[in-house]
Amino acid sequence: MTVDVTRPAVVAAVAAVPKQLFIGGAWTDATGGRTFAVGDPATGEVLCEVADAAPADGRRALDAAVAAQEEWAATAPRARSEILRRAYEIILSRTDELALLMTLEMGKPLKEARGEVAYAAEFFRWFSEEAVRVDGGYGTTPDGANRILIMRRPVGPCLLITPWNFPLAMGTRKIGPAVAAGCTMVLKPAPQTPLSTLALAGILTEAGLPPGVLNVVTTTDAAGVVEPLLRGGDVRKLSFTGSTQVGRILLAQCADTVVRTSMELGGNAPFIVFDDADLDVAVDGAMTAKMRNMGEACTAANRMFVHRSVADEFAARFAERMAALTVGPGTEPGSDVGPLIDAAGRGKVEELVEDALRRDAKVVTGGTTPDGPGYFYPPTVLTDVSRDAALMRTEIFGPVAAITTFDDEDEVVRAANDTEWGLVGYLFTRDVDRALRVGERLEVGMVGLNTGLVSNPAAPFGGVKQSGLGREGGRVGIEEFLEYKYVAIPVRNRA
């Protein structure tokens, strides 16, 4: 299906989205009427202005969530389930409009944006099914003196903070389990991409979500708005997706009131190709793991370790595929690679490539910033990359593949694990024993075996080490928003 990207359609897509804060079920201006600009990274032009919340607005949003918590927690699981199911259906029915909105504010090509809409909707469908499966337990103590009743209760008001790279899916991945569990929320989206979140708030209202359950606060003053909420004692759960650096700060702020946390932080994913790998499969996997979302993903393949015996062939095939990609605005038909999110994001990629070249890396394709408007950077493949190059130690967040070679299994496992992060690793081999052995040794929360895609609403997403805490999605995703409550009941009148 072709999405209408004419000027009137673009204007209409942006105009259809409310630009205010969403608090207590009502759209409202920020304190003092403050706003900030939302730009199109493909052109640098301003799309619109949205409300720029002050700390007092964050407090109003949390007060609304606190006020709604008791009644919402008492809502029947089936009622919560049906709200999520209706929202799922509405999202799918508006795929084209949501995809266009996402492309305009974030830059990804429309075909990728449509894929994200489907992915985002699936979280609501998944958690609509999990809402009615929350259970507890019943038993007797070993001495027979007490019965044990175990129940599950919502953790309480939550603060959800989402990134700009998957603006719709990261919203549904957090909202879905919170709604299913019976928690109220304050959601702060990234200032680069607030429109997808504001549209989502409208959809959930249309689906029947009661006032105060979801509150959306858009702001350029994240620190000023968030810190008082975390330290105030009313937030009982923080779910954050973003950089490890910011995650550390938030964890410190949560300590004062012992706020329960879920952290999906940075990644530095190794992509390992052994000598027995099917190179067609490995190259396909590399294209997915590296170029999904222009490389602006925490799951992106960051360090490519290829066995020396197949390194030249792999690099040649991979570079040919990368060079064939079309770079251009995401709204243009045939565009494969859209712009990076902003000037700072592109500047970081440029610096990482320049550092690698100073350390004798070789450019196989790409590596030169194009002229013209927008924050574009070409798909780039580097070989002979030194292990001490900055891009081997830093999350690239761009369309740059750094290839280095290895000779044996122990060597590559040590190199793959030599990082503070541990989100995902990719492994390509036809040897089942090796696949299991290396998969077990990799210090990551997820492994892609002969595939470049691990994300799925039905699977637990998350990492180890400094890549985060907790899991999102899968059967365990709702657990992050539930507490255990144990009731001891004495056994009376025993025979």
Secondary structure, 3 states (H helix, E strand, C coil): CCCCCCHHHHHHHHHCCCCCEEECCEEECCHHHCEEEEECCCCCCEEEEEECCCHHHHHHHHHHHHHHHHHHHCCCHHHHHHHHHHHHHHHHHCHHHHHHHHHHHHCCCHHHHHHHHHHHHHHHHHHHHHHHHCCCEEEECCCCCEEEEEEEEECCCEEEECCCCCCCHHHHHHHHHHHHHCCCEEEECCCCCHHHHHHHHHHHHHCCCCCCCEEECCCCCHHHHHHHHHHCCCCCEEEEECCHHHHHHHHHHHHCCCCEEEEECCCCEEEEECCCCCHHHHHHHHHHHHHHHHHCCCCCEEEEEEEHHHHHHHHHHHHHHHHCCCECCCCCCCCCECCCCCHHHHHHHHHHHHHHHHCCCEEEECCCCCCCCCCCCCCEEEECCCCCCHHHCCCCCCCEEEEEEECCHHHHHHHHHCCCEECEEEEECCCHHHHHHHHHHCCCCEEEECCCCCCCCCCCECCEECCEECCECCCCHHHHHEEEEEEEEECCCCC
